[in-house]
Amino acid sequence: MPDGDTMFRIASVSKVFCGSVLSSLAIDGKVQLTDRLQDRLGWDVTLPEKDGRAIRLIDLVAQASGLPREVPRAEAPPSDPFSTNTKEAQIAALKDNPLLFAPGTAVLYSNFGYDLLGAALANVSGKPYAEVLRERVLDPLGMKDTVFNPRPEDQPRLMQGHNFDGSPMPIVPTSTAIECAGGLYSTADDLLRWMNWHVDNKPSAAEAEFRLVNHAAFLYRDGLASVVGLDDGGPMDAMGLGWVIMLPNEHRPLILQKSGGLQGMFLYVAIAPTRGVGAFFVMNEFNAAGFMAGVKTTNDLVAEIAPR
């Protein structure tokens, strides 16, 4: 029976943690949100531009980079499906100028963009992204069971994921390339620590500054040419630093939310920071109808606990 110590993939909810790293680095003056990726990536490649617009860090984290959803790459074995998502594959794709629209003018869900964001944050910090995340986010919150690859002692408490047909999916390695986009495992206890930090009504001065940046909206739907892949948790009104933001509507309060799905796991997190309320659910089988029912139930629960 799953409990607070059961470990499961949080998939693309990892993107919100990557946004937190960006928040922390920006507050410390290590980066600016409008920095060009070209100036922060540190790779020997000239990045594509479109209509005179370069990719900026804010475009990556707000899903407005213009990059496709995934890195074009060779097929990988089911036992190590992310092994061909390498720096070399990413550079090859960038050289082919894959931009689908001018950065900042539309929104398209892109794991590729977050792969590059993680590489840029590591380069800026001068250390691996996993280490930066641990130092700036996980350790301060006491999230000792939030990791990219389960440790040997974690094996007995891993939740088994299942495919759409109900068959078990393998527990596979997390490559460095996908850490920012979707690499994390966590537990219910750790996620509750994280959510409590987001809704704490008496943060320290440093935490208040961090949360102010982390919860802010940076790109609004109004004026965008298109929005693709961001409405699965409810209509996206704005993008934050990884968060999909839904503005107050009728009885529902402001909600910051993020969903994820990988290797037979679906997860959804919804936080109402102005009301001190948050909720999440995890399911261990790919099921579209079940996921949508879980999202609605979670959003309805937040609205019921903290109505406008």
HUFENQUI-V229496 format. One record per residue. N is the residue number from 1. RES is the residue in three letters. PHI is phi in whole degrees, 0 to 359 (none if undefined). Layout:
n:N res:RES phi:PHI
n:N res:RES phi:PHI
This chain:
n:1 res:MET phi:none
n:2 res:PRO phi:299
n:3 res:ASP phi:218
n:4 res:GLY phi:295
n:5 res:ASP phi:264
n:6 res:THR phi:296
n:7 res:MET phi:256
n:8 res:PHE phi:213
n:9 res:ARG phi:291
n:10 res:ILE phi:256
n:11 res:ALA phi:51
n:12 res:SER phi:286
n:13 res:VAL phi:297
n:14 res:SER phi:304
n:15 res:LYS phi:298
n:16 res:VAL phi:292
n:17 res:PHE phi:294
n:18 res:CYS phi:296
n:19 res:GLY phi:297
n:20 res:SER phi:293
n:21 res:VAL phi:298
n:22 res:LEU phi:299
n:23 res:SER phi:304
n:24 res:SER phi:297
n:25 res:LEU phi:294
n:26 res:ALA phi:292
n:27 res:ILE phi:298
n:28 res:ASP phi:280
n:29 res:GLY phi:78
n:30 res:LYS phi:284
n:31 res:VAL phi:217
n:32 res:GLN phi:245
n:33 res:LEU phi:298
n:34 res:THR phi:268
n:35 res:ASP phi:301
n:36 res:ARG phi:289
n:37 res:LEU phi:302
n:38 res:GLN phi:306
n:39 res:ASP phi:273
n:40 res:ARG phi:242
n:41 res:LEU phi:284
n:42 res:GLY phi:76
n:43 res:TRP phi:257
n:44 res:ASP phi:276
n:45 res:VAL phi:206
n:46 res:THR phi:272
n:47 res:LEU phi:283
n:48 res:PRO phi:289
n:49 res:GLU phi:232
n:50 res:LYS phi:216
n:51 res:ASP phi:53
n:52 res:GLY phi:77
n:53 res:ARG phi:253
n:54 res:ALA phi:266
n:55 res:ILE phi:287
n:56 res:ARG phi:249
n:57 res:LEU phi:302
n:58 res:ILE phi:296
n:59 res:ASP phi:293
n:60 res:LEU phi:295
n:61 res:VAL phi:288
n:62 res:ALA phi:265
n:63 res:GLN phi:62
n:64 res:ALA phi:240
n:65 res:SER phi:284
n:66 res:GLY phi:88
n:67 res:LEU phi:283
n:68 res:PRO phi:293
n:69 res:ARG phi:299
n:70 res:GLU phi:235
n:71 res:VAL phi:287
n:72 res:PRO phi:297
n:73 res:ARG phi:202
n:74 res:ALA phi:292
n:75 res:GLU phi:296
n:76 res:ALA phi:244
n:77 res:PRO phi:292
n:78 res:PRO phi:303
n:79 res:SER phi:281
n:80 res:ASP phi:209
n:81 res:PRO phi:292
n:82 res:PHE phi:258
n:83 res:SER phi:293
n:84 res:THR phi:268
n:85 res:ASN phi:274
n:86 res:THR phi:242
n:87 res:LYS phi:304
n:88 res:GLU phi:296
n:89 res:ALA phi:294
n:90 res:GLN phi:293
n:91 res:ILE phi:297
n:92 res:ALA phi:300
n:93 res:ALA phi:294
n:94 res:LEU phi:296
n:95 res:LYS phi:294
n:96 res:ASP phi:276
n:97 res:ASN phi:52
n:98 res:PRO phi:276
n:99 res:LEU phi:300
n:100 res:LEU phi:267
n:101 res:PHE phi:201
n:102 res:ALA phi:292
n:103 res:PRO phi:308
n:104 res:GLY phi:88
n:105 res:THR phi:258
n:106 res:ALA phi:206
n:107 res:VAL phi:230
n:108 res:LEU phi:217
n:109 res:TYR phi:303
n:110 res:SER phi:221
n:111 res:ASN phi:292
n:112 res:PHE phi:305
n:113 res:GLY phi:299
n:114 res:TYR phi:286
n:115 res:ASP phi:302
n:116 res:LEU phi:289
n:117 res:LEU phi:297
n:118 res:GLY phi:299
n:119 res:ALA phi:295
n:120 res:ALA phi:293
n:121 res:LEU phi:293
n:122 res:ALA phi:295
n:123 res:ASN phi:296
n:124 res:VAL phi:299
n:125 res:SER phi:277
n:126 res:GLY phi:72
n:127 res:LYS phi:204
n:128 res:PRO phi:303
n:129 res:TYR phi:304
n:130 res:ALA phi:302
n:131 res:GLU phi:290
n:132 res:VAL phi:296
n:133 res:LEU phi:299
n:134 res:ARG phi:299
n:135 res:GLU phi:291
n:136 res:ARG phi:266
n:137 res:VAL phi:232
n:138 res:LEU phi:290
n:139 res:ASP phi:296
n:140 res:PRO phi:301
n:141 res:LEU phi:265
n:142 res:GLY phi:71
n:143 res:MET phi:270
n:144 res:LYS phi:286
n:145 res:ASP phi:252
n:146 res:THR phi:254
n:147 res:VAL phi:219
n:148 res:PHE phi:271
n:149 res:ASN phi:225
n:150 res:PRO phi:305
n:151 res:ARG phi:280
n:152 res:PRO phi:307
n:153 res:GLU phi:288
n:154 res:ASP phi:276
n:155 res:GLN phi:306
n:156 res:PRO phi:293
n:157 res:ARG phi:251
n:158 res:LEU phi:284
n:159 res:MET phi:282
n:160 res:GLN phi:276
n:161 res:GLY phi:271
n:162 res:HIS phi:226
n:163 res:ASN phi:281
n:164 res:PHE phi:300
n:165 res:ASP phi:270
n:166 res:GLY phi:89
n:167 res:SER phi:283
n:168 res:PRO phi:297
n:169 res:MET phi:255
n:170 res:PRO phi:293
n:171 res:ILE phi:274
n:172 res:VAL phi:243
n:173 res:PRO phi:292
n:174 res:THR phi:261
n:175 res:SER phi:283
n:176 res:THR phi:304
n:177 res:ALA phi:298
n:178 res:ILE phi:257
n:179 res:GLU phi:302
n:180 res:CYS phi:291
n:181 res:ALA phi:282
n:182 res:GLY phi:185
n:183 res:GLY phi:268
n:184 res:LEU phi:281
n:185 res:TYR phi:254
n:186 res:SER phi:204
n:187 res:THR phi:229
n:188 res:ALA phi:299
n:189 res:ASP phi:298
n:190 res:ASP phi:293
n:191 res:LEU phi:296
n:192 res:LEU phi:292
n:193 res:ARG phi:300
n:194 res:TRP phi:296
n:195 res:MET phi:293
n:196 res:ASN phi:300
n:197 res:TRP phi:297
n:198 res:HIS phi:291
n:199 res:VAL phi:249
n:200 res:ASP phi:302
n:201 res:ASN phi:270
n:202 res:LYS phi:225
n:203 res:PRO phi:287
n:204 res:SER phi:293
n:205 res:ALA phi:300
n:206 res:ALA phi:294
n:207 res:GLU phi:293
n:208 res:ALA phi:297
n:209 res:GLU phi:296
n:210 res:PHE phi:301
n:211 res:ARG phi:291
n:212 res:LEU phi:302
n:213 res:VAL phi:288
n:214 res:ASN phi:293
n:215 res:HIS phi:263
n:216 res:ALA phi:285
n:217 res:ALA phi:270
n:218 res:PHE phi:242
n:219 res:LEU phi:215
n:220 res:TYR phi:266
n:221 res:ARG phi:297
n:222 res:ASP phi:304
n:223 res:GLY phi:97
n:224 res:LEU phi:285
n:225 res:ALA phi:292
n:226 res:SER phi:196
n:227 res:VAL phi:226
n:228 res:VAL phi:228
n:229 res:GLY phi:88
n:230 res:LEU phi:240
n:231 res:ASP phi:254
n:232 res:ASP phi:289
n:233 res:GLY phi:263
n:234 res:GLY phi:131
n:235 res:PRO phi:303
n:236 res:MET phi:285
n:237 res:ASP phi:264
n:238 res:ALA phi:200
n:239 res:MET phi:245
n:240 res:GLY phi:254
n:241 res:LEU phi:273
n:242 res:GLY phi:102
n:243 res:TRP phi:285
n:244 res:VAL phi:267
n:245 res:ILE phi:253
n:246 res:MET phi:248
n:247 res:LEU phi:288
n:248 res:PRO phi:305
n:249 res:ASN phi:209
n:250 res:GLU phi:53
n:251 res:HIS phi:271
n:252 res:ARG phi:272
n:253 res:PRO phi:281
n:254 res:LEU phi:302
n:255 res:ILE phi:231
n:256 res:LEU phi:259
n:257 res:GLN phi:221
n:258 res:LYS phi:202
n:259 res:SER phi:244
n:260 res:GLY phi:200
n:261 res:GLY phi:208
n:262 res:LEU phi:196
n:263 res:GLN phi:49
n:264 res:GLY phi:81
n:265 res:MET phi:238
n:266 res:PHE phi:242
n:267 res:LEU phi:221
n:268 res:TYR phi:216
n:269 res:VAL phi:237
n:270 res:ALA phi:226
n:271 res:ILE phi:234
n:272 res:ALA phi:252
n:273 res:PRO phi:295
n:274 res:THR phi:284
n:275 res:ARG phi:247
n:276 res:GLY phi:71
n:277 res:VAL phi:231
n:278 res:GLY phi:207
n:279 res:ALA phi:206
n:280 res:PHE phi:211
n:281 res:PHE phi:219
n:282 res:VAL phi:228
n:283 res:MET phi:228
n:284 res:ASN phi:251
n:285 res:GLU phi:208
n:286 res:PHE phi:294
n:287 res:ASN phi:205
n:288 res:ALA phi:297
n:289 res:ALA phi:294
n:290 res:GLY phi:295
n:291 res:PHE phi:297
n:292 res:MET phi:296
n:293 res:ALA phi:294
n:294 res:GLY phi:294
n:295 res:VAL phi:298
n:296 res:LYS phi:299
n:297 res:THR phi:297
n:298 res:THR phi:295
n:299 res:ASN phi:297
n:300 res:ASP phi:295
n:301 res:LEU phi:295
n:302 res:VAL phi:299
n:303 res:ALA phi:294
n:304 res:GLU phi:290
n:305 res:ILE phi:287
n:306 res:ALA phi:228
n:307 res:PRO phi:289
n:308 res:ARG phi:286
